[in-house]
Amino acid sequence: MKKILQSVGFMTTVFAVFGIALGILAYISGSWAQSQLITDAGGATEFGPVFIAVAYLQTAVIIFFLGPVIAAVAAAILSSVFATPKTAFITGGGASLIGFYIMSVIALALLVLSRGANGQQAFSFGQALVPMLLAGIPTAIMGSLLSALSSALD
C-alpha cells in the first residue's frame, strides 16, 4: 500500500511540476501575444483580440495534448513498483487523471491570469473546465494502459 501511495504522489507531483512550467510559459506567451498584437499595435481592435483568443485556445490545447505524453513517461518510470498489472492499471490511471487535473488547473489559471483588458475574447477559466474534464479521459487511459503493460513486462 505504501508503494502505491508513493507512486500516486510521484505521478501527481510530476504533473504538478509540468503544470507550473506550462503555466509560466503560458503566462509569458499570453502576455507577449497581447503586447505584440494589441498594446504595441496601438490598440488594434479588429485582428488583435481575435488572434489573442486563438493563441489562448492553442495554448490550452497544447496543455491538454501533453497530458497523455506525461502519463506515458510517468507510467514507464514506475513500471517496476507495481506487483500486478491490475494494480498498475488502477493506480496509473487514477494518478494520471488526478495529476492531469492538477497540471491543467495550474497551467490554465496562469494562462487566464495573463489576459489583459484587451483580451476579452480569450476564454475564461470557467469556459475551459468542460474541455479540461474531457481531456483527462485519454490521459487516464494512457496512464492505465501503459502502467499495466509496463508492469506486465517487468
N, C-alpha and C positions, 0 to 999 in steps of 0.2 A: 504493500500500500504506500509505503514511504517513497519508493521509486516512482510510482505513478504520480503522486502529488508533485514530486520534484520535476518530473517530465512535463506536467501541465504548467508548472511555474516557469520552467525553462522556455517552453514554446510561447507562452503568453508574454514573457519578457522579451523574447526575440521580436515578436510582433510589435510590442510597445516601443522598442528601440527604433525599429523601422518607422513606426508612426511618428515618432519625434523627428527623425531625419526627414521623412517625406513632408511632414507638416512645415518644418523650417524652409525646405526647398519650395513648397507650395506658397508659403507666405512671401518669400523673396520673389518668385516668378510672378505671382499675382500683383504684388506691389510694382514690380518692374514694368509689367504689361500696362498697368494703369498710368504709370509715369510716362511711358513712351507714347501711348495712344490717346491719352486724354490731357494730362497736365502739360506735357511738352508740346502737344499738338494744338495748344490754345483752346482747349475745351471742345474739341471736335465732337459734335453731338450726333452725327449720322452714323459713322462707321465705328468709332471708338468704343462706345458702350456695348455694341453688338459683338465686336471682337473680344472684348473682355469677358463677356458671357460665354463665348465659345472656348476661350482659353481656360476658364474656370471649369467648364464641363470636361474638357480634355484632361485637365489635371486630376479631376475626380475619377475619371475612367482609368487613368494610369494607376492611381492608388488601388482601385478595385482589381485591376488585372494583376497587380503584384501579389495579391493575397494567395492565390494558388501556388505561385512560384516560391514564396516564403514558406508556405506549408510543406511543399515538396522538400525543400532544403532541410527544414527542421525535422521532418519525418525521417529523412535519410540519416541525419546525425544521431537520432535517438533510437534507431532500429534495434540495437543490442540490449536496450533497457527492459523491453517487454518480454514476459515469459511466454506468452502465446500470441498468435496473430489476432485472436479475438480481442484480447486486452489492448493490443496495439491499435486495432481498428477503432474501438470505442474511445480510447484515450486520445489518440492522434486526431480524430475527427472533432471531439469536444474541445480539445485545446486549440485546434486550428480555428474553430468557429469563434470561440471566446477571444482568442488573440487577434483575429481579423477585426472583430468589432472594436476592440481597444485601439488597434492601429488606425482604423478608419475614423473613429471619433476624434482622436488626437489630430490626425492629418487634416481632416475636413474642418475641424474647429479653427485650426491655424490658417487654413486657406480662406475661410469665411471672414476671419479677423482682418485679413489684408484688404478686404473690399472697402474701397473708399466711397466718398459721397457721390462720385460719378459712376460707380459700378453698380447701379441699381438693377440692371438687367441680369446680373450674375445671380445664381441661385442662392437661397438661404440654407442654413443648416437643416431646417425642418424639411425642406424640399428634397434633400439628399438622403433622408432616413430610409424611405422605402427602397430606393435602389441599393443602398448600403445593406439593408437586411437581405435582399435578394442575392446580392453579390457574395454574401457569406456562405451561401449554399455550395457553390462549386469549390470554394476554399475548404469547407469541411469535408467534401467528398474527396478532394485531393489529399488532404491530411489523413483521412481514414484509410483510403486505399494504399497509399504509399507507406504508411506506418505498418499496415498489415503485411504488405508484400515484403518490405524490408525485414520485418520480424521473422517472417517465414523463411527467408534466405539465411538468417543467422543460425 
